[in-house]
């Protein structure tokens, strides 16, 4: 599981227009700009999320990405197992036959940039302000310290967190699964 460990931070309440201009100014290349459909799956009694601390998500972003987050409620040790499939309907049918059903679904625009090996994802969920996700695994290899990078992006005074999207919603007093429930 160690190879699936997430190495990311999130910067909250960003100005998307200013951030995209700053990303391009430092040489980042836009690699994605579209709306993703994000579906969360669980059993009727929420076995995975409530009892096993796992979150199962299917994301349609052109290709179908399936992710199981392990230790979902503990961002400091959260890990993910990911794989891609080619067809949403067959993927959902597979999980349905295993006893899993959709518990939430949301359309969330995303703009992604790459700067060398550093990935930047600007996420816009309907119920909260936009935030930036930075994969920090290769920061040093690419010649950056986090503080320096944030300053170059005009984000040095923004709140930085290491929590998942569901917990970010909680910061705004919103239950992700209720807000986007099926």
N, C-alpha and C positions, 0 to 999 in steps of 0.2 A: 504493500500500500504506500510505502514511502515515496515511490516514484509518482504517485498521484497527488501528493501534497500541494495545496494551493499556496502560491506566494503572491498575494495581492493585497493592495490597500484600496480604499475608496475615499474619494474627496467629495464632500457633500456641497449642495447648493451652488453649483457652478453656472457660469454664464457661457452657454454653448457657443455662441458666436465669437466671443473673445477667446475662448479656449481653442477652438478650431483654428483661428488665425495664428495663435501662439504656437500650436503644434506644427503648423505648416512653416512658420518662421524658423523653427529649430531644425527643420528638415524631415519631419515625420510625413509619411505617405499614407493617404487615405486608402483603405483596403476594403471597406464595407460601409454601406449607408442604406439601411432598409429597416422595415418593421418586422420584428420577430414575433412568432406566436409561442408563448411559453405555457406549457401544460404541466401541472403537478398531479402526480398519481399517488394513491394510497388505497388501503382497504377501507371498507365501510366504517370500521371502528378505529381507523387511523393507527393501525399496528406499526407501520414503519416510522412515521414522524413522532408519535407520542410515546411509543413503547421501546423502539429500537434506536431512536435518535438518528434516523436516516430520512433523507428527502429524495424522492425519485422525480426527475424532471425530464420532459421531452420538449426540445426546442426546435421549431421549424424556422430555419434561417437560410432557406435555399436547399441545404441538405438537412437531414434530420439528425440531431445530436441528442443522445440519451445520456443522462448523468445521474449517478447515485452519490449524493453527498453523505459521507459517514461522519459522525460526531457533528451533526448539523447545528446544534446549539452551542458548540464550543469552537469559536473561530480560530483560537490559538492552536488547535489540533485537528481542525476540520480537513478532511481529505475527500477526494472525488474519484470515482471510477467513471470513465467516459468512453463511449463508442459512437460510431455513426451508422445510420441505416439509410436506405434510399427512398422508402415509402412510408408516409405518415400513417395511412389507414392500416397497413399490415402491422406496423409497430404498435399502434393502439390496440388492434385486435389481439395481438400476442399478449399484451399486458392485461387486457380484459379477461382473456382465458385463464390467466394466472390469479384472477380474483382482485385485480387492481382496477380502480376507476378514476376518472378525472375528478379532482376535488377543487381545482382552480384552473383558470385560463385567462391570459391577458395578452393583448397586443402591445408590444413595447418597442418603440423605435430605438435603434442603436447605430452609432457612427463609430467605426474602428479605425485606428491609425497604428502604424508600426514605425519605430525608430530603431533600426538595427534589430536586436532581439527583444526590445521592450515593446509590449502591447499596451495600447490605450483604448479603452472602450467607454464611450459616452452613452449612458443609458437614460432613457426618458420613460418612466412609468407614469400612467395617467394620474395617480393619486398623490404623487410626491414630486418635489423639485428634482431636476436632473442631477446626476452624479457621475463622476469619472472613476473608472476602475483601472488601476495600473498594475500590471504584472511586474513585480519588482525583483524577480529571480535573477535577472541579468543586468541589473542597474550598474553594479561595480564593473562588470565586464565591458559594459558600453561606456564607461568613464564618468558615471554620475553618482553623486550622493543624493539621497531623496530630497533633502532640503534645497539643494542647488537646482534640481530639476523642477521642484514645485515653484521656486522663485522664477525660473525662466518661463514657466507656464502662467505666471501671474496668480498662483494659487497658495502663496505662502501664508496667507491669513485665513485660509479655509479650514474647516474641521476635517481631520483625517481619521478614518476608522478602519478596523479590520473585521467588520461584521458582514453577514450575508444580506441579501436584498430584503428578506423577510424582516430581519431585525432593524434595517434602516427604516422600513415602513413603521415599525413600532416607535421609533424616535419621533415620528410625526403623529403618533396616537392612532395609527391605522393597523388593523389586523390584516395582513396580506391575504390570508386564506379566506377571510370574510369578504374583503373588498373585491376579490376576483373570483369568488366561488362560482361553481357551475350551477 
